[in-house]
Amino acid sequence: MSERRYSDGYRKLRRADEPRRIAYEVLHEVATQGAFANIVLPKALRQARREGHFSDRDAAFTSELVHGTLRAIGRLDWVIARHVDRPLADLDPRVLVLARMGAHQLLDMRVPDHAAVSATVDVAREHLTDGPVRFVNAVLRSITREEDAEREAALAAIEDEDEALGVRYSHPAWMVRAFPRGFGGARLLDRRTRGSSRRRQRGSHGHPGGPPGTHETSTNWQTRLRTSWILASHSARSPRALSCSSRVTPPDFLRSAMGVRVPRMRGPSSPR
């Protein structure tokens, strides 16, 4: 824990706010222990409600900070890497989690820059010593000084189109490369991922049937999946959800994109 005094150049040490403290703990557990956010976060929110005054607004902020950071992790890492002088893999996992949290607030949430930086540094001071705290503070302040136009120019300078799409929309490179082969072209990928980006910026959460604004219905996706040898039916759980059958031949594009050997399974009409 940082022990710098106010007279040393730090403002008075104060307790980090509860939503960011919980978000950090969940994100750190996901990053270091492979935990599932959809399991850990609800438990943490229930405990916070039992132990103190934790409002619905606090819960919503915490949820967006956790899920939003995880959704945008590829793009956030690319941004952070532009402001550090070493590989991200060499950073303390706690520092990287805090940098991602702060960057998500700065880039994707409607949090004023000064509040995003200072509140994230408050969390850092509860978990790190002085040097790493100053590092987190410096990285986040450096991000605030970078204009959006500079960031966009750097992104546009990426020569590999698949890599650029993967960075912009935080999609794995293998998925970006597989999407055109499996679902009809890069334009569809760009439209679907752009919808995910709009959802993230609004601070709302996902729809099983597709992100708002794409005008894609579950019936449309049922047709698309059928052309790739994936049988799907409307789910009883939600009118916008689909249930996919595993008793079909997996599409070749998934096998090649994932780089693994997937055993072919007999479908209802497959010869025995």
BELHUBEL-V296747 format. One record per backbone hydrogen bond with DSSP energy under -1.0 kcal/mol. NH is the residue of the N-H (numbers start at 1). CO is the residue of the C=O. E is the energy in kcal/mol with one decimal. If there is no record, write none. Layout:
nh-><NH | NH>
co-><CO | CO>
e-><E | E>
//
This chain:
nh-><2 | 8 | 9 | 10 | 21 | 22 | 23 | 24 | 25 | 26 | 27 | 28 | 29 | 30 | 31 | 32 | 33 | 35 | 39 | 40 | 41 | 43 | 44 | 45 | 46 | 47 | 48 | 49 | 50 | 51 | 52 | 54 | 59 | 60 | 61 | 62 | 63 | 64 | 65 | 66 | 67 | 68 | 69 | 70 | 71 | 72 | 76 | 77 | 78 | 79 | 80 | 81 | 83 | 90 | 91 | 96 | 97 | 98 | 99 | 100 | 101 | 102 | 103 | 104 | 105 | 106 | 107 | 108 | 109 | 111 | 116 | 117 | 118 | 119 | 120 | 121 | 122 | 123 | 124 | 125 | 126 | 127 | 128 | 133 | 134 | 135 | 136 | 137 | 138 | 139 | 140 | 141 | 142 | 143 | 144 | 145 | 151 | 152 | 153 | 154 | 155 | 156 | 157 | 158 | 164 | 165 | 166 | 167 | 168 | 169 | 171 | 176 | 177 | 178 | 179 | 182 | 183 | 189 | 190 | 191 | 192 | 193 | 194 | 195 | 196 | 197 | 198 | 199 | 200 | 201 | 202 | 203 | 204 | 210 | 214 | 221 | 222 | 223 | 224 | 225 | 226 | 227 | 228 | 229 | 230 | 233 | 235 | 241 | 243 | 245 | 248 | 255 | 256 | 257 | 258 | 260 | 270>
co-><125 | 5 | 6 | 5 | 17 | 18 | 19 | 20 | 21 | 22 | 23 | 24 | 25 | 26 | 27 | 28 | 29 | 29 | 36 | 36 | 37 | 39 | 40 | 41 | 42 | 43 | 44 | 45 | 46 | 47 | 48 | 52 | 55 | 56 | 57 | 58 | 59 | 60 | 61 | 62 | 63 | 64 | 65 | 66 | 67 | 68 | 72 | 73 | 74 | 75 | 76 | 77 | 80 | 87 | 88 | 92 | 93 | 94 | 95 | 96 | 97 | 98 | 99 | 100 | 101 | 102 | 103 | 104 | 104 | 109 | 112 | 113 | 114 | 115 | 116 | 117 | 118 | 119 | 120 | 121 | 123 | 124 | 124 | 129 | 130 | 131 | 132 | 133 | 134 | 135 | 136 | 137 | 138 | 139 | 140 | 141 | 147 | 148 | 149 | 150 | 151 | 152 | 153 | 155 | 160 | 161 | 162 | 163 | 164 | 165 | 166 | 172 | 173 | 174 | 175 | 178 | 179 | 185 | 186 | 187 | 188 | 189 | 190 | 191 | 192 | 193 | 194 | 195 | 196 | 197 | 198 | 199 | 199 | 207 | 211 | 217 | 218 | 219 | 220 | 221 | 222 | 223 | 225 | 226 | 225 | 243 | 241 | 238 | 233 | 231 | 246 | 251 | 252 | 253 | 254 | 255 | 267>
e-><-1.6 | -1.2 | -1.6 | -1.2 | -2.0 | -2.6 | -2.3 | -2.5 | -2.1 | -2.4 | -2.8 | -2.8 | -1.8 | -2.3 | -2.5 | -2.4 | -2.1 | -1.4 | -1.6 | -2.7 | -2.4 | -1.1 | -2.1 | -2.6 | -2.4 | -2.1 | -2.2 | -2.1 | -1.9 | -2.1 | -1.4 | -1.3 | -2.1 | -2.5 | -2.3 | -2.5 | -2.5 | -2.3 | -2.4 | -2.3 | -2.8 | -2.2 | -1.2 | -2.0 | -2.6 | -2.0 | -2.9 | -2.4 | -1.7 | -2.3 | -2.9 | -2.5 | -2.1 | -1.7 | -1.5 | -2.2 | -2.3 | -2.0 | -2.5 | -2.5 | -2.4 | -2.6 | -2.6 | -2.5 | -1.8 | -2.1 | -2.7 | -2.5 | -1.0 | -1.9 | -2.6 | -2.4 | -2.4 | -2.4 | -1.5 | -2.4 | -1.8 | -1.4 | -2.2 | -2.4 | -1.1 | -1.4 | -2.6 | -1.9 | -2.5 | -1.9 | -2.5 | -2.4 | -2.5 | -2.5 | -2.3 | -2.3 | -2.1 | -2.0 | -1.9 | -1.3 | -1.8 | -2.6 | -2.3 | -2.1 | -2.1 | -2.7 | -1.2 | -1.4 | -2.4 | -2.4 | -2.4 | -2.3 | -2.7 | -2.3 | -1.4 | -2.1 | -2.3 | -1.8 | -2.2 | -2.0 | -2.9 | -1.3 | -2.9 | -2.2 | -2.8 | -2.9 | -2.1 | -1.7 | -1.7 | -2.1 | -2.2 | -2.1 | -2.2 | -2.2 | -1.8 | -1.1 | -1.3 | -1.8 | -1.4 | -2.0 | -2.2 | -1.9 | -2.2 | -2.9 | -1.9 | -1.6 | -1.2 | -1.6 | -2.4 | -2.3 | -2.0 | -1.4 | -3.3 | -3.0 | -1.1 | -1.4 | -2.5 | -2.0 | -2.3 | -1.1 | -1.3>
//
